[in-house]
Amino acid sequence: MSCYLDMVDSPEHVKKLTVSQLQELAGEIRTELIQGLAKGGGHLGPNLGVVELSIALHKVFATPKDKFVWDVSHQVYIHKILTGRKKRFRTIRQTDGLNGFALRTESEHDSFGAGHAGTALSAALGMAAARDKRGSDENIVCIFGDAALTNGISFEAMNNVSHTTKKFIGILNDNEWSIAKNVGAISGYLNKLITNPRYNQLAKDFEGFVRRLPKGDLALKLAHRAEGGFKGALTGVGLRPSTPATESDGRGGYGSPVFFEEMGMRYLGPIDGHDLPLLISTLEFAKTCDHPIVIHILTQKGKGFDAALKHPEKFHGLGPYNAQTGETPAVRAGTPPNYQDVMGQTLVKLCKADESLVGITAAMPSGTGMKHLEKALPDRYYDVGIAEEHGVIFAAGMATMGLRPVVAIYSSFLQRAYDCIHHDVCLQDLPVIFCLDRAGLSANDGPTHHGIFDISYLRCFPNVIAMAPANEDELADMMFTATKATHPTFIRYPRGAAEGVAIKDQPQLIEIGAALVQQEFANNGRPKVALFGLGPMNAIARQAATQLAAEGYDAAVINPRFTKPIDMAVHERFGREAALIVTLEDHVIIGGYGAAVLELFSEKALTTPVVRIGWPDQFVEHATTQDELRLKYGLSVANTVAKVKAHFGKAA
Ligand SMILES: Cc1ncc(C[n+]2csc(CCOP(=O)(O)OP(=O)(O)O)c2C)c(N)n1
């Protein structure tokens, strides 16, 4: 029974509860998270880690006037529960249900939408600057994870804080994990900081002081004075050289908080992020600070659920699981492998045969399948952190030295590195290989994660070779082909299970720019329709062709394989022979593959009508499954057939 959760449906209700009641509430929310997500899945681990933080934030601050800006915002489930969305919580990430991230259109309590990492500090700082300009007094609170500090934008924002505003509250939620274990020097630095015994003693003293504070202005004044002294002592810790015998961790001593201080933000912590009374006192204190402050809290990803504590990476985000044991359903026998695993396994194979190949991921070893390379050939594997821009330029640098980097990044996250693709890779015509995972919909994540813009954003750059496999065997062939190409190469493939075709032992070279004609016209005197099905839409094209043939049409099917260069000869030939061309792509219609066909037809003065099937010019919402959205937006066999029939109906 949920005694307090039943009573809470808005931040006002949170404020009315005592601290001990809120501690009970935290337990009830954990139970709701574990049970409520079991059926549909979601970001369980990160949310279990911020239960106390979310409650404390709503106890101390008052949204929607005060603003919370969450980095990535995959950890806003409790915030949603506490801001009027409790009854809909179990619909999260499902069709017509709550979005899995913060969404401005969903609630006035969601001050800034996200889904991509590293944006919160900049957005929050922008809000603080706007507040200062208009002379209002909202509190702006930015909550960012330790992995957000592997991202360049976070540093760009921190560089700006102190000369932009005096009132800014940052909360560094440090759980040592990105999706996988966090990587890089910053993660090492945070670790040093929390293990510095001398510093920790000081922090504990200050913590004890804050904890004992009575309410009232005088108490807060005292706290600020104490914090001044604390800061002085703390800087001393940073500047005093470490004594190797007692303090050396083998890498030059323990960390000091001077880094944040030098960035112009008062540093407080590390404090236990599950200690609700302490969090509340510390946030009360932060609220009255007249200088930017960052509070470093330590939390456990998955707290309160054994399986999630044991497997933080798996429980970062997952599908359905057993709410008692955390077990996930076994993959049904006969299910084809995921594209990401085919990519990873093929890369291992290619790397074994070609010394120049290396693999790069931006904090997504599992999601992209790069973990296969990490395991098989760790010295050929690089995780750069959530740093897509750096990852791409890093690859460009490697390519100038004769290496062949394979960069695997989700299509939507690669958008972050657009200029790097242009300026560092394409302009210098470097043979970097890009594997664009999640190219297509990421249905339950929604618009932040739908990777449906890459054909448009890539095909305008000179030197680009861009392909899309229709199945997993073709993915292997395309990867092999890319390793022999002398230009930047991009391969896009969707999320989830592949088609289930056998993968050849040895991948084969594909001629650059060559489409594959899968079914020629029967030349039986019936109306001729040529269906060009790109990538995963090839299967839809084939099924539509079968149905159209049964309904009296002469249907040809082509797998275009390349979106740049497109096969001029094949497109032109079918453009001349067919009465109607249909292009199908798992991508927006604007600027996509179909648009490339229209450009070609225009150049060749071909007037054959072209029906383009793809995603419309709008941000597509989230849904339980991709098929629902495909049906709704017409990326389906039925709609393809209907469009063809309508065309000929009209023509008649
Ligand atoms: C630009 C971008 N790259 C990659 C991701 C995938 N991603 C989502 S959450 C996450 C890790 C976030 O770690 P952290 O910020 O420490 O928060 P935690 O999940 O540990 O609470 C990553 C890599 C993303 N959302 N955006």
The ligand as a Tripos MOL2 file, in Angstrom:
@<TRIPOS>MOLECULE
LIG
   26    27     1     0     0
SMALL
NO_CHARGES

@<TRIPOS>ATOM
      1 C1         24.6700   13.3630  -27.3870 C.3       1 LIG1
      2 C2         24.3250   12.0790  -26.6850 C.ar      1 LIG1
      3 N1         25.1730   11.0300  -26.7560 N.ar      1 LIG1
      4 C3         24.8630    9.8720  -26.1370 C.ar      1 LIG1
      5 C4         23.7080    9.7420  -25.4320 C.ar      1 LIG1
      6 C5         23.3120    8.4190  -24.8110 C.3       1 LIG1
      7 N2         23.2480    8.5240  -23.3410 N.ar      1 LIG1
      8 C6         22.0890    8.6840  -22.6960 C.ar      1 LIG1
      9 S1         22.2780    8.7570  -21.0530 S.2       1 LIG1
     10 C7         23.9330    8.5430  -21.1710 C.ar      1 LIG1
     11 C8         24.7760    8.4840  -19.9450 C.3       1 LIG1
     12 C9         24.4760    9.5830  -19.0080 C.3       1 LIG1
     13 O1         25.2740    9.4420  -17.8830 O.3       1 LIG1
     14 P1         25.1720   10.5070  -16.7370 P.3       1 LIG1
     15 O2         25.0680   11.8640  -17.3490 O.co2     1 LIG1
     16 O3         26.2810   10.2900  -15.7890 O.co2     1 LIG1
     17 O4         23.7640   10.1960  -16.0760 O.3       1 LIG1
     18 P2         23.2850    8.8340  -15.3630 P.3       1 LIG1
     19 O5         22.5650    8.0270  -16.3840 O.co2     1 LIG1
     20 O6         24.4830    8.1400  -14.8360 O.co2     1 LIG1
     21 O7         22.3660    9.3100  -14.3000 O.co2     1 LIG1
     22 C10        24.3250    8.4170  -22.5050 C.ar      1 LIG1
     23 C11        25.6940    8.1820  -22.9620 C.3       1 LIG1
     24 C12        22.8460   10.8510  -25.3950 C.ar      1 LIG1
     25 N3         21.6820   10.8010  -24.7590 N.pl3     1 LIG1
     26 N4         23.1860   11.9960  -26.0190 N.ar      1 LIG1
@<TRIPOS>BOND
     1     1     2 1
     2     2     3 ar
     3     2    26 ar
     4     3     4 ar
     5     4     5 ar
     6     5     6 1
     7     5    24 ar
     8     6     7 1
     9     7     8 ar
    10     7    22 ar
    11     8     9 ar
    12     9    10 ar
    13    10    11 1
    14    10    22 ar
    15    11    12 1
    16    12    13 1
    17    13    14 1
    18    14    15 2
    19    14    16 1
    20    14    17 1
    21    17    18 1
    22    18    19 2
    23    18    20 1
    24    18    21 1
    25    22    23 1
    26    24    25 1
    27    24    26 ar
@<TRIPOS>SUBSTRUCTURE
     1 LIG1         1 GROUP 0 **** ****
